[in-house]
């Protein structure tokens, strides 16, 4: 039996009805019998991480919630970022999480990653490019295609009032992202 790709998913939005977190929930559903076999997605809530402050580090150790977060990133094969766009960039909470996991030793290094986003205007597209720039320094390898960003407010409705993805076209596009992430992860691991 082929091994399962372990994907951790982070949402840059902390809002309860977040569309970006809704994209992750939909990705989890797709990985559990929705046509994307061989991957397991775990959502990691980043809302409890303290602001990065190296004074909180003690002889190479981190606060307990930071250490637990770092261990999940280290154990993952790949990363799925749901990155809304705030002021043409990634959100503060997401950048904070990225920074904590980059503290030595950098647990992002040599992992495959993908980005999805939902928002107004261009659907969060500008956050993708900043996240890709950050990834260069982290030695985090993003898939190039397909790209996934949707205008959540343009008809027809893409999400319900709970933030769940209801648009079938968007679900199919999300499926393509996950399949691409799986293939790229296997290629980086030398298994494909």
C-alpha positions in Angstrom: 0.0 0.0 0.0 1.3 3.5 -0.9 2.1 5.8 1.9 -0.2 8.7 2.7 1.0 12.2 2.2 0.6 14.2 5.4 -0.5 17.8 4.8 -0.9 20.4 7.4 -3.2 23.3 6.6 -3.0 26.8 8.0 -5.5 29.6 7.6 -4.4 33.2 7.8 -7.9 34.2 8.8 -9.0 33.8 12.4 -12.6 34.8 11.8 -15.2 32.1 12.8 -16.9 32.1 9.4 -13.7 32.5 7.5 -13.9 31.6 3.8 -10.3 30.7 3.8 -10.7 28.2 6.6 -13.8 27.0 4.6 -11.4 26.2 1.8 -9.4 24.0 4.1 -12.5 22.2 5.4 -13.5 21.6 1.8 -10.0 20.2 1.1 -10.3 17.9 4.0 -13.6 16.6 2.6 -12.0 16.1 -0.8 -9.2 14.0 0.9 -11.8 11.8 2.6 -13.5 10.3 -0.4 -13.9 13.3 -2.6 -11.5 12.2 -5.4 -8.2 13.0 -3.8 -6.9 9.8 -2.3 -3.5 9.3 -0.7 -3.4 12.5 1.3 -4.4 13.3 4.8 -5.0 17.0 5.7 -4.8 18.3 9.3 -6.0 21.8 10.0 -3.8 23.6 12.5 -5.4 26.6 14.4 -2.8 29.3 14.8 -4.9 31.6 16.9 -3.2 30.6 20.2 0.4 31.2 19.1 1.9 34.1 21.0 3.5 37.0 19.1 7.0 36.1 18.1 9.3 37.2 20.8 12.7 35.5 21.2 12.7 36.3 24.9 10.1 33.5 25.1 12.8 31.0 23.9 14.7 29.3 26.6 17.9 27.4 25.8 16.6 26.3 22.4 13.1 25.5 23.6 9.9 27.3 22.8 6.6 27.9 24.6 4.5 24.7 24.7 2.0 25.8 22.1 4.8 27.0 19.8 6.7 23.7 20.2 3.5 21.7 19.5 2.9 23.7 16.3 6.5 23.3 15.2 6.4 19.6 15.7 3.3 19.3 13.5 5.0 21.3 10.7 8.2 19.1 11.1 6.2 15.9 10.8 4.2 17.0 7.7 5.1 16.1 4.2 3.6 19.3 2.8 1.7 22.5 3.6 -1.5 24.0 2.4 -1.8 27.7 3.1 -5.2 29.4 3.0 -4.0 33.0 2.7 -6.4 35.9 2.6 -4.9 39.2 1.5 -4.6 42.1 4.0 -3.1 45.3 2.6 -1.6 43.5 -0.5 0.1 40.9 1.7 -0.3 37.9 4.1 -2.1 38.4 7.4 -0.3 39.1 10.7 -1.3 35.8 12.3 -0.1 33.8 9.3 3.2 35.7 9.2 3.6 35.2 13.0 3.1 31.4 12.6 5.6 31.3 9.7 8.2 33.2 11.7 7.8 30.9 14.8 8.4 27.8 12.6 11.3 29.4 10.9 13.3 29.8 14.2 16.3 27.4 14.2 15.9 24.7 13.2 13.7 25.9 10.3 10.9 23.2 10.1 9.6 24.5 6.8 12.7 23.6 4.8 12.4 21.3 1.8 8.6 20.8 2.1 6.2 21.2 -0.8 3.4 23.8 -0.4 0.4 25.2 -2.1 -1.7 28.4 -1.6 -5.4 28.9 -1.9 -7.3 32.1 -1.1 -10.7 33.7 -1.1 -11.5 37.4 -0.8 -12.7 40.4 -2.6 -11.2 42.0 -5.7 -8.6 39.6 -7.0 -9.5 36.9 -4.4 -6.4 37.3 -2.4 -3.9 36.9 -5.3 -1.4 39.5 -4.0 -0.9 37.5 -0.8 0.2 34.5 -2.9 3.2 36.5 -4.3 4.3 37.7 -0.9 4.0 34.2 0.5 6.1 32.8 -2.4 8.8 35.4 -1.6 8.8 34.3 2.1 9.0 30.7 0.9 12.3 31.4 -1.0 14.0 32.3 2.3 12.4 29.4 4.1 13.4 26.9 1.4 9.7 26.0 1.1 8.8 24.8 -2.4 5.4 26.0 -3.8 3.6 24.4 -6.7 3.4 26.8 -9.6 0.2 25.6 -11.2 -2.6 25.6 -10.9 -3.2 28.8 -8.9 -6.3 29.2 -6.8 -7.9 32.5 -5.7 -11.5 33.3 -5.9 -13.6 36.5 -5.4 -15.9 35.3 -2.7 -18.3 38.1 -3.2 -19.0 37.9 -6.9 -22.1 36.0 -7.9 -22.9 33.1 -7.9 -22.4 32.5 -4.2 -19.2 30.6 -3.4 -19.8 30.1 0.3 -22.7 29.6 2.7 -23.3 31.7 5.8 -21.0 29.3 7.9 -18.1 29.8 5.5 -18.4 26.4 3.8 -17.5 26.2 0.1 -20.6 25.5 -1.9 -19.5 26.3 -5.4 -18.8 23.1 -7.4 -16.5 24.7 -9.9 -14.3 26.0 -7.0 -14.4 22.6 -5.4 -13.1 21.1 -8.7 -10.3 23.7 -8.8 -9.4 23.0 -5.2 -9.2 19.3 -6.1 -6.7 20.1 -8.8 -4.6 22.0 -6.3 -4.5 19.1 -4.0 -3.7 16.6 -6.7 -0.8 18.9 -7.9 0.4 19.3 -4.3 0.4 15.5 -3.9 2.3 14.9 -7.1 4.9 17.6 -6.3 5.4 16.3 -2.8 6.0 12.8 -4.1 8.4 14.2 -6.7 10.4 16.1 -4.0 10.5 12.9 -1.9 11.9 11.0 -4.9 8.8 8.8 -5.0 7.4 9.9 -8.4 
